[in-house]
Structure formats: C-alpha cells, structure tokens
Amino acid sequence: MKLRQAALVPALAAVALAVPLSLSTPASAAASCGTTVSDKDGSSWGKTANGANERSGSSTGCAIKGIAYNTQALDYHCYTWGSDYSWTFVRNDATGVTGWIRDDLLSDGGSSVWCGF
C-alpha cells in the first residue's frame, strides 16, 4: 500500500502542475453589449450563417442588430468567449451590419483569431 501511495504522490503533483498550464488559453471574457472590434482576421470572406442573429455583444441578452442568412457573405473580425459559447464578431457584406454571432451557428465554426479579451 505504501508503494502505491509513493507512486501516486508524484502523479498527483504532475497533474496539479499541468492544470494551470492548460487553463492558460484565452480567458473567458464576454464582449459586453455594444462592444465592437477591428478586423483582426485576414481570412477570406464567404463564410455564412443560416438565419443567425447578429448581436451587439457576445450574449443572447444583447440586442439583435441584424440577421445573417446563408446567401450573405460574412467577414470575420475575431472571436471571444461568452458564458458558455464562443462568439465571432462579423461584418455582413450584404447589409453592412456588424455584430456578434455564436460560432456554432456559423458555416465553419467562426474565426480562429482571438480578439484578445
């Protein structure tokens, strides 16, 4: 039994050290309602959403500014995290409206460039 405990202690220590490192990815900080960002994502346009709300912040509690349809090209600016989803700030090429759309509603899962907040 003591041999098992002796082997377990270093393993637990390794896990304890690894956990903070795995949490060093972008912080979970929602974009407050009214937050806009510059275009940080240089990828090509042509991304779409099928009837997704474009919101003023990365929360379903923020106002709807427009709706993005699958016939409209979107320009991704960057992504951040809301309370439980990642969100991408987009500019709708057809309407000119900018807003936040949940990444699971975008044709390719959203921007891969983090907004920095």
N, C-alpha and C positions, 0 to 999 in steps of 0.2 A: 504494500500500500504506500509506503514512503517513497518507493521508486516512482510510482505513478505521480505522486504529488510533486516530486522533484522535477519530473519531465513536464508537468502541467504548468508550473510557475513561469518558466521561460516562454512557453507558448502563449500564455495569457499576457505576458509583458509585450510580446511582439504584436499581438492583436491591439492592445491598448495604444501602442505607438503608431500603428497603421491607421487607426480610426481617424485621428485628426488630419492625417495626410489625405485621406480620401474625402474629407469634408472641405478641402481647400479649393474646390471648384467654384464657379461663380456663385456668389451669395444669393439667397432667395430674397430679392427686394423688388416688390411690385412697383410698377410705374404708376404713380398717383394719377387720379383723373386730371386731365389737362396736360399731361406730360407729352412732349414731342421730342424727337431726336433727329440729328442729322443722318444722312445716308452713309453708314459705315460699311455696308455690304456691297461690294463691287460686282456681285454676280449678275448674270444676265437676267433680263426681265422675262416674262412669260409664265410666271407662277400664277396659280389661280385658286379660288375658293368657290364653293358651291352654295351661295346664299349665306355667307358668314357675315355677322355683324362686325363693323369696324367701330371700335370703341375709343373713348377719349383717354383711357388708361387700361392697364392690364388686370382688369377685374370685370366681372359681369355686373357689378354695381355701378360702373361708369357709364355715362351717356353713350348712346349709339349715334355715331356721326354719319354712317352710311352702311350700305350692304355691298359686299363683293360677290360677284357672280362668276361662274366658270367661263363666261365669254369675255371677261375683263382681265387684262394683264395687270399683275401687281409687281411693284418694285419693292423689294425687301430692304429695310434700313438696318435692323439688328434685332436681337431677341433679349428678353429678360424673363424672370420668373414671377408669376403671380403666387397666390396662396397654394395652389395645387397643380397648376399647368404652366408650361412655358408659353410665351406670347411673342409675336413678331410685330414690329412697327412697320407698316406698309404704306405705300402711296399707290392708290388705284389709278392706273394710267388712263382709264376711260372717263373717270369723273373728277380726278384731281384731289379727291378726298384722301386725307391721311388718317391713320388710326391703328389701333392695336387689335390683332386677330389671334385667337388661340391657335397654337401650332397644330393641334390635332385636326383643325378644320381647313388647313392649307394643303394644296395638292401634293407637296413634297415634304411636309413636316416643318416648314418655316426656315428662317435664316439660321446660318451656322456661325454668325458673327455676334458675339456678346456685346450688349450695349454698354456694359461697364458698371451697372448698378443693379 
